[in-house]
Amino acid sequence: MNDRIRVSPIRLIDEDGEMIGVVDIEDALNRAREAELDLVEISPEASPPVCRILDYGKFRYEQSKKEKAQKARSKTLEMKEVRLGRSMKIDPHDIEIRLNKARQFLTDGHKVQIVQNFRGREMMHRDRGFDRMKDIIEKLSDVSKMEVPPRMAGRRVTMILAPDKAKIDKIKRRAESELKNKQEAESQASKPAPEGASEQKANPVAESKPPATEPVESGKS
């Protein structure tokens, strides 16, 4: 920052975010002093290094806020575990309940580890556990993507699914659109009918009939 920048020339960005170009370090420092701001090196690895004129105190405050937000997000979006019972003998309805929970975790942005345990002689039919995992992958494919494929670890088979942001965003947009359409339809239905509409319906105007014509007598031969 400022006089600690030893490299010259530098690529300068002014206080308004405009790219000035390559200038001598002394010219850049003079511009920063005239603006009563700081010259801060933001891309030291570039050639030449990129520096920007800005309020360093405000810059550090904004950076600190971003770092805190990233840390909070990393803590919130943690790995969730969904266990499919203590053995392969689990009711299909219970599996659906667990899959709905996994779907909710994925929609909220969490990764999910699916765990299938084996007991006793079930280890002789481990292929059934892998078949179950394949079925789960298919059922959750609309909101997830494979991160770690099914693999055996002791007496259980595990896999990790990650949220598919593009698919989830598409589902959310569709749900929002359907909700908006429903609300608009309900709003239209609740509006009162225009005045006179009921009278017109109850007393329709009689249709006009063409005038009757007298029969024309044929001439005598």
GIFENLIN-V665084 format. One record per residue. N is the residue number from 1. PSI is psi in whole degrees, -180 to 180 (NA if undefined). Layout:
N | PSI
N | PSI
This chain:
1 | 138
2 | -124
3 | -11
4 | -11
5 | 116
6 | -12
7 | 143
8 | 137
9 | 176
10 | 164
11 | 120
12 | 137
13 | 128
14 | -176
15 | -17
16 | 5
17 | 8
18 | 137
19 | 116
20 | -39
21 | -165
22 | 123
23 | 165
24 | 148
25 | -37
26 | -40
27 | -40
28 | -42
29 | -39
30 | -41
31 | -40
32 | -41
33 | -42
34 | -34
35 | -2
36 | 41
37 | -172
38 | 154
39 | 117
40 | 132
41 | 116
42 | -20
43 | 78
44 | -23
45 | -15
46 | 163
47 | 107
48 | 165
49 | 147
50 | 128
51 | 153
52 | 143
53 | 122
54 | 175
55 | 108
56 | -37
57 | -45
58 | -38
59 | -46
60 | -35
61 | -45
62 | -41
63 | -40
64 | -40
65 | -42
66 | -42
67 | -41
68 | -40
69 | -40
70 | -41
71 | -43
72 | -40
73 | -41
74 | -31
75 | -38
76 | -46
77 | 76
78 | 173
79 | 132
80 | 147
81 | 133
82 | 116
83 | 133
84 | 59
85 | -179
86 | -11
87 | -177
88 | -19
89 | 81
90 | 138
91 | 139
92 | -35
93 | -39
94 | -35
95 | -43
96 | -39
97 | -44
98 | -36
99 | -36
100 | -37
101 | -43
102 | -41
103 | -40
104 | -43
105 | -46
106 | -42
107 | -32
108 | -3
109 | 6
110 | 149
111 | 152
112 | 129
113 | 120
114 | 132
115 | 127
116 | 118
117 | 155
118 | 146
119 | 140
120 | -126
121 | -5
122 | -23
123 | -21
124 | -14
125 | 50
126 | -24
127 | -29
128 | -35
129 | -41
130 | -36
131 | -40
132 | -41
133 | -42
134 | -39
135 | -39
136 | -41
137 | -43
138 | -43
139 | -28
140 | 10
141 | -20
142 | -13
143 | 1
144 | 169
145 | 152
146 | 129
147 | -47
148 | 117
149 | 164
150 | 135
151 | 152
152 | 136
153 | 96
154 | -122
155 | 33
156 | 155
157 | 134
158 | 158
159 | 161
160 | 127
161 | 139
162 | 148
163 | 139
164 | 98
165 | -41
166 | -45
167 | -41
168 | -43
169 | -38
170 | -43
171 | -43
172 | -41
173 | -41
174 | -42
175 | -40
176 | -40
177 | -43
178 | -40
179 | -41
180 | -44
181 | -39
182 | -43
183 | -39
184 | -40
185 | -42
186 | -37
187 | -42
188 | -39
189 | -29
190 | -8
191 | 140
192 | 150
193 | 149
194 | 149
195 | 139
196 | -15
197 | -39
198 | -37
199 | -41
200 | -35
201 | -38
202 | -34
203 | 77
204 | 147
205 | 131
206 | 140
207 | 137
208 | 141
209 | 147
210 | 146
211 | 144
212 | 145
213 | 140
214 | 145
215 | 141
216 | 127
217 | 140
218 | 147
219 | 152
220 | 142
221 | NA
